[in-house]
Amino acid sequence: MADQNPIESLPLEEFIQLPNTIDLIIDYNEAIQNLIKQRPYIRVGKVFQGFAILYIQKDDLQKILAEIQEAEINLFPVVMGLLGAQDLEAAGITKVQNQPYLNLKGEGVLIGFVDTGIDYTNKAFIYENGTSKVQYLWDQTIKGKPPEGYLFGTEYTNTQINEALKSKNPLDVVPSQDTVGHGTFLAATAASREDNELIGVAPDSELVIVKLKKARQYYLDYFLVPQNQENAYESSDLMLGIDYILKKAFSLGRPVAICISVGTNLGSHSGFSTLSTYIKYISGTHFVGLSLAAGNESNMNHHAQGMIAKSGDSSSVELKVGKSGGSVFINLWNYSADKISISLTSPTGELVGPILFKAGSNYQSRLILEKARVSIEFIFPSALGALSQLTIIKILEPTPGIWKITIKGDLIVRGMYDMWLPITGLVDPNIEFLAPEPKGTVVIPATALGSISCGAYNSASGSLYVSSSWGPERLSLIPVPSFVAPGVDVTGIYPNGVGKMSGTSVAAAITTGACALMLQWGVVQKNQVSMTSFSIRSYFIKGCERDMKIKYPSDQWGYGKLNLYNTFNNMRGGK
C-alpha cells in the first residue's frame, strides 16, 4: 500500500491554509459521500443544508472532475462584489417606531450581516451602559480560534468585545476592523442606537457580524477579476457566514433578520444556482427574514440580450474594450433546446471561429497579429441554470477597440440568449457592451425564488435610483425586484464619521431593519410565530405604495415602494 501523501495527512485547519488549496461547493448526496471516502485527497469541510464545502489541492482538480463527471464551473464558488457606492420616514418606519401601540424597535431580534465587518467601537453600536450590541463577530480574515464547527477565521464573543471597549486600546483585545466601511454603514442604517437623526431602523436589535475574507487567488484568476480589486469574495464563504448567523440565532432562541449586500453576475440569473438554491431554502426557514440587494447594474452596460429567429441565422453583440481595459470574462446563456456556435472578430478584423458546440469542450486560440488570447468553453448540462447551456468566453490581453461576438443558430427552438459581464468592480470599467439591455440586471442571489429582493429609489424626488437593477430574472418565474426602498444619498455612519451612500445595499439594510421589526411583532410578540422570509415578503408587498400610472409588478419598481406603516395599517379590520 502506497504511503499517504504528507499534505493529505495534515490537519484540515492547516490543509485549507496551503497556497494551492481551493474549495468547491457540492450537493452532498450519498454517491458523493461514498466517492469521497475512497479519495484521501478530497477533504470535507462544512456540511450544511445538503451542501458540502470540499477542499482539494488545485493540481487534483481535473482528477475529481473526471471521477464525478462534472464541469468545474458547476462546482466553483462564484466571485462576488459589494453593491453599494436615510430616509426612514419615506419607508413608513418612523411611524411604526413611534406608534404607541406598535412601538417596534427590534427588541428581542438579532440582525446579521455578512459583509466587510464592523467598527464595533463606534457609539452607534454601544448601549448607554457601555456594552456592545454585537453579540458575535466572526472575522474570516484573522487567523486564530474559529467558531466551533468552522475551519478558519476568529470568533469574538460579546464578552470579549465588552472587555475591548473597556480597555485603552480596544483593537489590542479584539483586532477586527472594517477598513472598507460598507458593513459598518449598513449595520448602522439597520440597527444604530439613537443619535439625533441617525437612529437605525431597529435600534433595540442586536447584531451578529461576519467579516468576509477575500476570495482565493485561484478564483480571482479564473474569473479574471482586476488585480487591484480587494473587495472580492467567494459565494462559499457567504454561505458559511449565513449558516453561522443562523446557528447563533437558533442557539440564543431568537429570530434573526439577515442582510446580504454582495452579489454577482456569474450565473444564469434564473434562481437555480447553488447559491440561489441555498437562499431559497433559508427564505423558507421559520424565524428568519432574509433581505438581498438587487444590484446597481441597470446602467452599467454589463448585460446584452439577443434573439436568433431560426436555424441558420446569426446574431452579433459588440463589446468595447478601452485602452486600459483588462481581460474579459463573459458568461453567455442560451436555452438547452438550442444549439449554437461562436465566433469572435477582433478590432483589427482577425477572426476566431466559428467554434461548433461540443459539450465539455474548451477551445483556445492565440491571435496571429495581436497579443490577445481567446478561450471558448461550452458547458452542458449546467447545474447553474435550469434548461440552460452556458458558454464561457474569455479574452486575455484584448486589443483595445470593438470586438464582435457572433452567435450562429445551428439548431434553434427558442432562440433567446443573454450575456453578462461581471458586476461593477469585478470587471475593468473600460469594458462594456455597446448595445446593453437594462432588463435582466438583478444580480445573483437576489434572483433566488421567493427572496426579498430590494431595488432602490430616491425618496426626495420619488424617482428610481439610476443604477438600480431591473428584472425580470431570466426564466420570469417570479417578479424581481420585490419592491424598492430608499437608497439614494442616505446619510449614515462610517468608521471615520458621518457620510452618505447610494445603492441597493442601503435599500437592503433598511429592508433588513424592517424585517427585524416584523419579526419582533410576529415572533417576539407572538402575533405570527411561524414567520418566514416568504411571509414577510408578502406582508411588505401588501403595504407597498403604488403609482396608478405604473403597471405592477414592474421590472424596475417590483410591487412598489416599501412602506412598513402601510403594511400594519392594511392588517386592521381584517384587511
Disulfide bonds with the S-S distance in Angstrom:
none
